Amino acid sequence: MGREKPPVEWILDRWEGDAGILEDLGAVPRALLPRALREGEVLRVVVDNDTVTLTRDTTASRRRREQAQRLRDELAVAEPGNGDVFEL
């Protein structure tokens, strides 16, 4: 039996040259990341014995995009000029 640890999730913030910048981690060489990984997507990291597997988590990425869209929609409704009262 392997000594698999619970998966970890990282988010690709942006690409800078030959590196992907992961939130809360920093720069990782592009060659180590899945080719299809896009900015804002979730990267699932699984460690099993001496093997580290990095995969795109398309389901978690979709949930993040949907959550971000809901927040943008809520902010658009609450913008000044829409009849809302804001106290400063």
Buried (B, 14 or more C-beta within 10 A) or exposed (E): EEEEEEEEEBBBBEBEEEBBBBEEBEEBEBEEBBEEBEEBBBBBBBBEEEEEEBEBBEEBBEEBEEEEEEEEEEEEEEEEEEEEEEEE
